[in-house]
C-alpha cells in the first residue's frame, strides 16, 4: 500500500509544470508570481495529504489544474463588491447597512486623495483634534452639550463604562441584558469594561424601587439599554427615563443610555411607530446617550457618545479612546451626512429616503420593474404584489413596512436555484423568495438598479444558466 501511495505522489505535477501552463501568465499579471505559487502549493499539499490518508486513490492532472485555476481566479477578483439589495431590508447588516449619500461620497474622495486638516488647525497653524470636525454638528443635530465619535456603538458603550464605572457597580434591568448580532452581549461588554454588573427587576418587569434598592456606595451609574431587535409584550413594565434621571441626580450617579439605532429625525410620517430620538432621551435627563451612525442616522459606521460636556471631557482624556478613534474618510462622510440634517435635507440620505417612500411611489416603481422583467423574461410569470419590508439594523423589529415588490417564477426553475444564479451573477442580486417565486422588493433598489437587474436576469452564471432560464 505504501508503494502505491508513493507512486501516486510521484504523478503529482511539479510546481514548474503547473507554472508552465498557458493560462498562468494571465493570472500572474493579476496576482503576482509569489501568490500564484502559494495557491499551487496549497492545492498540491492538500492532494498529498489526501493520498496519505487514503481519501484519494488517483491522480487527475486536469482536476488539479481546474481547482488551482478556480482558486486563483477567485483570489484575483475583489471580494468586497457592490450588490443589488432587493430584499426590502433597508438597514441590511450583511449588505453593509446604510448607503451613503452623494455628498458623503464626494467628501470621502476629497479627504482621501490629498492631505487634509484631520488634526491640524489652519487658523493657528497648530495641531487640532479630529473630533472637532463633527462635534458641533452632532450637538446641533441632537441637542447635546458635547459629543465624540468612536468606531462603532459597541465601542461607545465600552468607552463609557470603562472610563466612568471601572471597578465600580453599574445597575441595569434584567429585561435589558440583550444580545445583538455579532455576539454583542451587554453583560460581556460590562465585564470587559471592568464594571460590576448589578441586575435588577425581572425579565419582564422592573420598577424604580428596584434600581433604588440596588444603589450602594460602590455604584457609579445607571444603565438603560435599548432592546434593539428584541421586544417584551404583554405583562411588562419599565421605568421612564425621567424617573431614572431623578434617581441618578438624587444619588449623584451617572445615567447612561445605549439607544442603539439612534433615531435623529422623526420618522412617524413614514408610518413607523414612535421611537425615542436622541434629543428626546437627552431632554428626559439622560446624561450620556450612545448610538450607531450607520443605522437610522444613515451615515458611516461610527458610534456616538452625546451628552453632558463634563462627562464627555472625561472620556476625551481616557486612554482607550485612542484605540477606538475613527479615520479621516469616516469623519468626512459623517460630517457630510450631519450637514444634510442641519440643512433640513435628510431626504437626500438614502436610508431616510427609503424609509419615507410613499405607497404610491413604491407601486409605481414595482410596475416599472415588472415591465422590464416581463420584457427580459417573456416566458416568466411576473406579478406585482404587496410585500412586507423591514427597517433592519435592530430597529422596529415588530413593525414591518408595507411595500410593493415584483414576483418572478420561471418554468422548471426553483426559487432557490434562481436566487443562487442572481447572487453569483454580475451584477450580484440578493432577493427574497416566496414559495416558488423570487421576489424583488423595490424599496431598497437604488437609482440605476432596475437596468442592472435587467442585465443580471439576462446574464449567464458560472454554471451556464441565466436569470431567465437554463
Backbone torsions as a table, in degrees:
resi	resn	phi	psi	omega
1	UNK	NA	-40.4	179.7
2	UNK	-62.4	-40.9	178.7
3	UNK	-63.5	-37.7	178.5
4	UNK	-62.8	-42.4	179.5
5	UNK	-64.4	-42.2	179.7
6	UNK	-63.2	-38.3	178.0
7	UNK	-64.4	-40.0	178.2
8	UNK	-67.2	-39.6	179.6
9	UNK	-61.8	-35.3	-179.9
10	UNK	-69.0	-21.2	-178.7
11	UNK	-83.1	-10.3	178.1
12	UNK	-66.0	129.2	-179.5
13	UNK	-61.2	142.7	179.7
14	UNK	-74.7	167.7	177.6
15	UNK	-59.8	-42.2	-179.5
16	UNK	-62.8	-39.3	178.2
17	UNK	-61.6	-44.8	-178.8
18	UNK	-66.4	-39.9	-179.0
19	UNK	-68.9	-17.0	-178.8
20	UNK	-88.3	-3.0	-178.1
21	UNK	-65.5	145.3	-174.4
22	UNK	-59.2	-32.8	-175.0
23	UNK	-80.5	-9.2	-173.1
24	UNK	-67.3	-38.6	-176.2
25	UNK	-57.1	-41.3	-178.8
26	UNK	-64.1	-42.0	-180.0
27	UNK	-71.1	-35.4	179.7
28	UNK	-61.9	-35.0	177.7
29	UNK	-63.2	-28.5	-178.4
30	UNK	-86.3	-33.4	-172.4
31	UNK	-114.9	-23.5	-173.7
32	UNK	91.2	154.8	-173.0
33	UNK	-68.4	-36.7	-177.6
34	UNK	-62.2	-46.4	179.4
35	UNK	-66.0	-36.9	179.1
36	UNK	-59.7	-48.8	-179.9
37	UNK	-65.2	-33.8	179.7
38	UNK	-63.4	-43.2	179.9
39	UNK	-68.1	-43.0	176.6
40	UNK	-57.9	-42.8	-179.3
41	UNK	-63.2	-38.2	178.5
42	UNK	-62.9	-46.5	-178.3
43	UNK	-62.9	-45.5	179.8
44	UNK	-64.3	-42.9	-179.6
45	UNK	-62.7	-41.1	178.5
46	UNK	-65.3	-37.4	179.0
47	UNK	-67.5	-42.1	177.4
48	UNK	-59.4	-44.4	179.9
49	UNK	-63.6	-41.5	-179.9
50	UNK	-63.5	-38.5	178.7
51	UNK	-65.7	-43.4	-178.0
52	UNK	-67.7	-30.7	-178.9
53	UNK	-90.3	0.4	178.6
54	UNK	79.6	10.9	-179.9
55	UNK	-82.7	-9.2	-179.9
56	UNK	-138.7	137.5	-175.4
57	UNK	-121.2	3.6	-179.3
58	UNK	-153.6	159.8	178.5
59	UNK	-108.1	121.3	177.6
60	UNK	-117.0	99.3	-175.3
61	UNK	-60.9	-39.9	179.7
62	UNK	-62.3	-39.6	179.7
63	UNK	-67.0	-37.0	177.5
64	UNK	-61.6	-47.9	178.5
65	UNK	-60.4	-43.5	-178.2
66	UNK	-62.0	-43.3	179.4
67	UNK	-65.3	-45.2	-179.9
68	UNK	-62.8	-43.2	-178.9
69	UNK	-65.4	-40.6	179.2
70	UNK	-61.6	-43.4	179.4
71	UNK	-65.5	-41.8	-178.6
72	UNK	-65.3	-43.0	179.7
73	UNK	-65.4	-35.8	177.3
74	UNK	-65.4	-40.9	179.2
75	UNK	-70.9	-24.4	-177.4
76	UNK	-78.1	-13.3	-179.0
77	UNK	-102.9	143.2	176.5
78	UNK	-58.8	137.6	179.7
79	UNK	-88.0	-22.9	176.9
80	UNK	-101.7	103.4	-178.2
81	UNK	-141.6	164.2	-174.7
82	UNK	-67.1	150.8	171.6
83	UNK	-134.1	159.3	172.6
84	UNK	-91.5	121.3	-179.9
85	UNK	-91.8	102.7	178.3
86	UNK	-112.6	28.6	-178.0
87	UNK	-89.8	-19.3	-175.2
88	UNK	82.9	-1.1	176.1
89	UNK	-90.4	110.9	-171.6
90	UNK	-68.7	-52.9	179.7
91	UNK	-99.3	80.2	-173.8
92	UNK	-91.3	104.5	-174.5
93	UNK	-58.0	-43.4	-178.3
94	UNK	-68.9	-21.0	-179.9
95	UNK	-105.2	18.2	172.7
96	UNK	98.7	8.1	179.6
97	UNK	56.9	-132.0	-169.3
98	UNK	-71.5	141.1	173.0
99	UNK	-88.2	133.7	-175.8
100	UNK	-80.9	147.0	175.2
101	UNK	-72.2	163.3	-178.4
102	UNK	-58.5	-36.1	179.4
103	UNK	-59.7	-38.6	179.5
104	UNK	-70.2	-39.9	179.2
105	UNK	-62.3	-41.2	179.0
106	UNK	-66.7	-38.6	178.6
107	UNK	-64.3	-39.4	177.5
108	UNK	-63.3	-43.6	179.7
109	UNK	-60.6	-47.1	-177.6
110	UNK	-65.3	-36.0	-177.4
111	UNK	-75.9	-20.4	-173.2
112	UNK	-107.3	-19.8	-177.7
113	UNK	-86.7	-11.8	177.6
114	UNK	-139.8	172.1	172.3
115	UNK	-65.0	157.7	-175.9
116	UNK	-142.4	176.0	179.9
117	UNK	-91.4	40.5	-176.6
118	UNK	-52.9	-51.7	178.4
119	UNK	-132.6	50.4	-178.7
120	UNK	-146.6	133.5	179.6
121	UNK	-103.3	116.6	-179.5
122	UNK	-69.2	-29.3	-175.2
123	UNK	-69.1	-30.8	-179.3
124	UNK	-117.1	-8.2	179.6
125	UNK	69.8	30.8	-178.3
126	UNK	-130.1	172.3	179.0
127	UNK	-63.3	141.1	176.8
128	UNK	-118.7	-171.5	179.5
129	UNK	-112.9	130.8	-177.3
130	UNK	-63.7	-28.9	179.8
131	UNK	-67.3	-20.7	-178.6
132	UNK	-62.2	-23.9	-177.4
133	UNK	-67.2	-23.4	-175.2
134	UNK	-126.0	-11.9	-172.5
135	UNK	-63.0	-48.6	-179.0
136	UNK	-61.9	-40.0	179.5
137	UNK	-64.2	-43.1	177.8
138	UNK	-62.0	-39.4	178.3
139	UNK	-64.0	-40.3	178.8
140	UNK	-66.0	-39.9	-176.0
141	UNK	-75.9	-34.6	-175.6
142	UNK	-103.3	-19.1	-176.0
143	UNK	84.7	9.7	-178.7
144	UNK	-78.5	153.4	174.7
145	UNK	-66.6	-38.2	-177.3
146	UNK	-154.5	166.2	-179.3
147	UNK	-159.7	154.9	171.8
148	UNK	-143.1	163.0	-173.0
149	UNK	-122.1	137.4	173.0
150	UNK	-127.9	-173.4	-168.1
151	UNK	-77.8	-20.2	170.4
152	UNK	-165.2	176.5	-174.5
153	UNK	-69.9	-33.9	176.1
154	UNK	-59.9	-39.6	177.8
155	UNK	-66.3	-36.4	178.8
156	UNK	-62.6	-45.3	178.7
157	UNK	-64.5	-45.2	179.6
158	UNK	-58.5	-45.6	-179.2
159	UNK	-60.7	-45.9	-178.7
160	UNK	-61.9	-46.2	-177.9
161	UNK	-67.3	-41.5	-178.5
162	UNK	-68.9	-39.4	-176.6
163	UNK	-79.0	-30.0	-170.7
164	UNK	-112.1	-15.2	-174.8
165	UNK	-138.9	18.2	179.3
166	UNK	-63.7	133.8	-179.5
167	UNK	65.4	14.2	176.0
168	UNK	-126.5	180.0	-176.0
169	UNK	-97.6	144.3	173.6
170	UNK	-124.6	127.9	-175.5
171	UNK	-98.3	129.3	-177.8
172	UNK	-143.4	146.2	178.6
173	UNK	-70.7	141.8	176.7
174	UNK	-61.3	-29.9	179.7
175	UNK	-72.5	-4.7	-178.7
176	UNK	-117.5	12.8	177.4
177	UNK	-85.5	70.9	-169.5
178	UNK	-91.9	161.8	168.6
179	UNK	-117.9	126.1	179.3
180	UNK	-107.1	164.2	-176.7
181	UNK	-47.5	147.0	-178.9
182	UNK	80.4	20.2	176.9
183	UNK	61.8	33.4	173.4
184	UNK	-82.1	98.9	-178.7
185	UNK	-108.0	129.8	-179.4
186	UNK	-56.8	-46.5	178.9
187	UNK	-59.4	-38.3	-179.8
188	UNK	-67.3	-41.4	179.3
189	UNK	-64.5	-40.7	179.4
190	UNK	-64.6	-41.8	179.5
191	UNK	-64.7	-43.0	-179.8
192	UNK	-64.1	-33.9	179.8
193	UNK	-74.1	-13.6	178.0
194	UNK	87.9	13.7	176.4
195	UNK	-99.4	146.8	-179.7
196	UNK	-88.5	118.0	-178.3
197	UNK	-76.5	130.4	174.9
198	UNK	-117.9	110.2	-179.0
199	UNK	-84.0	138.2	177.6
200	UNK	-131.9	157.8	178.5
201	UNK	73.7	-162.2	176.8
202	UNK	-120.8	178.6	-177.4
203	UNK	-58.6	-39.8	-173.8
204	UNK	-105.1	-15.6	-177.2
205	UNK	-142.7	124.6	175.9
206	UNK	-132.9	135.2	-176.3
207	UNK	-115.8	163.1	179.8
208	UNK	-59.7	-36.9	180.0
209	UNK	-62.5	-29.7	177.7
210	UNK	-63.8	-44.1	177.1
211	UNK	-63.8	-47.3	-175.9
212	UNK	-59.8	-41.4	-179.0
213	UNK	-68.7	-25.3	-176.6
214	UNK	-82.9	-14.5	-176.3
215	UNK	-72.9	128.1	176.3
216	UNK	-129.5	-176.7	178.1
217	UNK	-66.1	-18.2	-179.1
218	UNK	-92.4	-2.4	-177.3
219	UNK	-76.0	133.0	178.9
220	UNK	-107.3	-37.9	-175.6
221	UNK	-153.8	160.5	170.2
222	UNK	-103.6	131.7	-176.7
223	UNK	-116.1	127.7	174.1
224	UNK	-116.3	133.2	-175.4
225	UNK	-122.5	128.4	175.7
226	UNK	-66.6	134.0	-176.1
227	UNK	-71.0	-9.6	177.2
228	UNK	55.1	-117.4	-175.3
229	UNK	-88.9	26.3	-177.8
230	UNK	-132.8	134.9	179.9
231	UNK	-136.1	145.1	171.3
232	UNK	-108.7	127.2	178.7
233	UNK	-122.0	161.3	179.7
234	UNK	92.7	-131.2	-176.3
235	UNK	-75.5	92.8	-168.1
236	UNK	-145.0	142.3	176.2
237	UNK	-149.6	137.5	173.0
238	UNK	-137.7	161.3	-174.3
239	UNK	-87.8	133.8	178.5
240	UNK	-64.9	150.2	-179.2
241	UNK	-59.0	-40.8	-178.0
242	UNK	-59.3	-40.0	180.0
243	UNK	-69.2	-41.5	177.7
244	UNK	-65.6	-36.4	177.9
245	UNK	-63.2	-43.7	178.9
246	UNK	-63.0	-41.4	178.2
247	UNK	-63.8	-41.5	179.2
248	UNK	-61.9	-41.7	178.7
249	UNK	-66.0	-41.7	-179.6
250	UNK	-62.1	-40.3	-176.7
251	UNK	-94.0	2.4	-178.8
252	UNK	57.9	50.1	179.1
253	UNK	-113.1	166.1	174.0
254	UNK	-93.6	137.6	177.5
255	UNK	-110.5	109.9	-176.8
256	UNK	-112.3	133.2	175.9
257	UNK	-124.6	127.0	170.3
258	UNK	-89.7	105.4	-175.1
259	UNK	-89.7	-1.5	173.3
260	UNK	69.9	-108.9	-173.2
261	UNK	-66.8	-24.8	172.9
262	UNK	69.9	69.0	177.4
263	UNK	-70.9	128.3	176.9
264	UNK	-110.6	-47.7	178.0
265	UNK	-88.7	151.7	176.9
266	UNK	-77.4	114.4	-176.4
267	UNK	-100.3	12.1	-177.4
268	UNK	-60.0	-33.4	-178.7
269	UNK	-64.1	-19.3	-179.3
270	UNK	-81.6	-3.1	-178.3
271	UNK	96.1	-3.6	177.3
272	UNK	-79.3	152.4	179.3
273	UNK	-70.3	172.4	-179.5
274	UNK	-67.3	132.3	177.1
275	UNK	-133.0	132.6	-176.8
276	UNK	-60.7	127.4	176.7
277	UNK	-85.3	165.5	178.0
278	UNK	-60.4	-42.9	179.9
279	UNK	-61.9	-41.5	179.2
280	UNK	-65.0	-38.3	178.0
281	UNK	-62.8	-44.8	178.8
282	UNK	-66.3	-39.3	178.9
283	UNK	-66.0	-25.9	178.9
284	UNK	-77.9	-4.5	175.5
285	UNK	107.9	5.9	176.8
286	UNK	-67.8	134.6	-177.7
287	UNK	-76.7	-43.6	-179.9
288	UNK	-136.5	135.3	177.1
289	UNK	-121.1	132.6	174.3
290	UNK	-111.8	145.9	177.8
291	UNK	-160.7	164.5	-178.6
292	UNK	-86.2	155.9	177.2
293	UNK	-99.3	-22.9	-174.7
294	UNK	-100.7	18.4	175.8
295	UNK	-108.2	-115.5	-174.2
296	UNK	-70.1	-17.2	173.4
297	UNK	-68.0	-31.9	178.4
298	UNK	82.1	24.2	-177.9
299	UNK	-113.6	-157.5	179.8
300	UNK	-78.7	172.0	177.9
301	UNK	-70.7	110.0	174.0
302	UNK	-151.0	166.4	170.1
303	UNK	-122.0	137.0	-178.5
304	UNK	-111.8	139.1	166.2
305	UNK	-115.5	118.8	-178.1
306	UNK	-126.9	141.8	178.3
307	UNK	157.5	-141.9	-174.3
308	UNK	-67.4	133.3	-176.4
309	UNK	-61.0	-40.3	-178.3
310	UNK	-57.8	-40.9	-179.9
311	UNK	-75.7	-39.0	177.2
312	UNK	-60.4	-38.8	179.1
313	UNK	-64.4	-34.4	175.7
314	UNK	-65.2	-38.4	177.7
315	UNK	-66.2	-38.2	-179.9
316	UNK	-59.3	-33.8	-175.9
317	UNK	-87.6	-6.1	-175.9
318	UNK	-79.7	130.2	-173.8
319	UNK	-57.8	-30.7	-177.8
320	UNK	-61.7	-25.2	-176.0
321	UNK	-56.5	-38.2	-177.6
322	UNK	-62.4	-35.0	-179.8
323	UNK	-73.9	-14.8	-175.2
324	UNK	-109.8	3.5	-173.2
325	UNK	-71.4	161.2	-176.8
326	UNK	-103.9	163.3	-175.6
327	UNK	-91.2	176.9	-174.7
328	UNK	-65.5	-36.8	-178.4
329	UNK	-67.6	-38.9	178.2
330	UNK	-65.5	-44.8	178.9
331	UNK	-62.9	-40.2	179.2
332	UNK	-61.9	-44.2	179.3
333	UNK	-65.2	-43.3	179.8
334	UNK	-63.9	-42.9	179.0
335	UNK	-58.8	-43.9	-179.4
336	UNK	-63.1	-41.9	179.3
337	UNK	-65.4	-43.7	-179.7
338	UNK	-63.6	-36.0	179.0
339	UNK	-67.4	-30.7	174.2
340	UNK	-64.4	-42.3	175.9
341	UNK	-62.8	-42.7	-177.7
342	UNK	-60.6	-36.1	-179.3
343	UNK	-86.9	1.8	-178.0
344	UNK	72.8	25.7	-178.0
345	UNK	-111.1	35.4	-178.6
346	UNK	-63.5	-17.0	176.2
347	UNK	-64.3	-16.8	177.6
348	UNK	-82.2	-6.7	178.3
349	UNK	-87.8	119.1	-173.4
350	UNK	-51.4	-42.4	-178.9
351	UNK	-60.9	-47.4	179.5
352	UNK	-65.0	-41.7	-179.8
353	UNK	-61.4	-43.2	179.7
354	UNK	-63.8	-40.7	-177.2
355	UNK	-70.5	-23.0	-174.9
356	UNK	-107.5	12.4	176.9
357	UNK	-64.7	138.7	178.8
358	UNK	-79.6	160.8	177.5
359	UNK	-61.8	-36.7	178.8
360	UNK	-63.4	-43.4	178.6
361	UNK	-63.1	-42.6	-179.6
362	UNK	-64.6	-40.1	179.3
363	UNK	-64.8	-42.5	178.7
364	UNK	-62.7	-40.1	178.4
365	UNK	-64.2	-41.9	180.0
366	UNK	-64.9	-42.0	178.5
367	UNK	-61.2	-42.2	-179.5
368	UNK	-66.1	-41.4	179.5
369	UNK	-66.0	-40.8	179.6
370	UNK	-60.7	-38.8	178.7
371	UNK	-63.5	-42.4	179.5
372	UNK	-65.3	-44.4	-178.8
373	UNK	-65.9	-40.5	179.7
374	UNK	-62.3	-35.2	177.6
375	UNK	-71.3	-40.7	-178.0
376	UNK	-72.6	-33.7	-175.6
377	UNK	-126.6	73.9	-174.4
378	UNK	-62.5	-24.5	-178.8
379	UNK	-87.2	-2.5	-173.9
380	UNK	-87.7	160.0	172.4
381	UNK	-95.9	112.7	-174.3
382	UNK	-119.6	127.0	-179.1
383	UNK	-136.2	142.2	169.9
384	UNK	-89.1	124.4	-174.1
385	UNK	-133.6	151.8	171.0
386	UNK	-71.9	143.0	-178.1
387	UNK	-136.4	167.5	172.7
388	UNK	-108.4	116.5	175.1
389	UNK	-91.4	179.8	179.9
390	UNK	-143.9	146.6	176.4
391	UNK	-66.8	-46.8	-179.7
392	UNK	82.2	-178.7	178.3
393	UNK	63.7	21.0	-179.9
394	UNK	81.8	5.9	-178.8
395	UNK	-101.2	140.8	177.4
396	UNK	48.8	51.6	-174.9
397	UNK	-65.7	-28.4	-175.9
398	UNK	-93.9	2.8	-175.2
399	UNK	-126.4	97.5	178.1
400	UNK	-70.8	156.3	174.4
401	UNK	-96.3	129.3	177.2
402	UNK	-75.6	129.0	-177.2
403	UNK	-144.2	-167.0	179.3
404	UNK	-133.5	148.5	179.2
405	UNK	-147.1	177.2	178.4
406	UNK	-121.3	122.5	178.9
407	UNK	-95.5	134.8	-177.9
408	UNK	-126.4	124.4	174.7
409	UNK	-124.3	133.4	179.1
410	UNK	-112.4	135.2	178.7
411	UNK	-58.1	125.4	176.3
412	UNK	76.3	7.0	-179.6
413	UNK	-122.0	122.6	180.0
414	UNK	-73.2	159.1	178.8
415	UNK	-63.4	-35.8	178.9
416	UNK	-64.5	-41.3	178.0
417	UNK	-63.6	-43.8	180.0
418	UNK	-66.2	-41.0	176.8
419	UNK	-58.0	-43.9	-179.0
420	UNK	-64.9	-42.2	178.2
421	UNK	-59.2	-42.4	-178.7
422	UNK	-68.4	-38.6	178.5
423	UNK	-64.1	-36.7	-177.2
424	UNK	-88.5	-1.8	-177.9
425	UNK	-80.2	176.3	176.2
426	UNK	-129.0	108.4	2.8
427	UNK	-74.6	157.1	178.0
428	UNK	-77.0	138.9	179.8
429	UNK	-125.6	128.1	174.6
430	UNK	-108.1	114.3	-175.1
431	UNK	-124.6	165.7	176.9
432	UNK	-88.3	175.7	178.3
433	UNK	-142.9	148.2	178.2
434	UNK	-142.8	111.8	-175.9
435	UNK	56.6	-120.3	-179.3
436	UNK	-102.8	24.6	-179.7
437	UNK	-122.7	143.1	168.7
438	UNK	-88.6	137.2	-177.3
439	UNK	-119.4	126.0	177.0
440	UNK	-100.2	110.6	177.3
441	UNK	-81.9	124.7	-172.4
442	UNK	-82.7	-15.7	-177.3
443	UNK	-57.3	-38.5	-174.3
444	UNK	-97.1	10.3	175.0
445	UNK	-82.1	130.6	-179.8
446	UNK	-90.9	171.8	178.6
447	UNK	-58.5	129.4	-179.5
448	UNK	91.4	-10.7	-177.3
449	UNK	-68.9	-28.4	-179.6
450	UNK	-64.1	-44.7	178.2
451	UNK	-65.1	-39.9	178.9
452	UNK	-66.9	-35.9	178.7
453	UNK	-65.9	-39.8	176.4
454	UNK	-62.3	-39.5	177.8
455	UNK	-64.1	-41.4	-179.7
456	UNK	-64.5	-37.8	-179.9
457	UNK	-68.5	-27.5	179.8
458	UNK	-91.3	-14.1	-177.0
459	UNK	-79.5	156.5	176.6
460	UNK	-100.7	139.6	-179.4
461	UNK	-86.3	-176.2	-175.3
462	UNK	-65.7	-17.1	179.6
463	UNK	-98.1	4.0	176.0
464	UNK	93.7	-3.5	178.0
465	UNK	-93.3	154.4	177.2
466	UNK	-113.7	167.9	179.9
467	UNK	-59.8	-29.0	-175.8
468	UNK	-104.4	13.5	177.1
469	UNK	163.3	-175.2	-176.3
470	UNK	-87.2	NA	NA
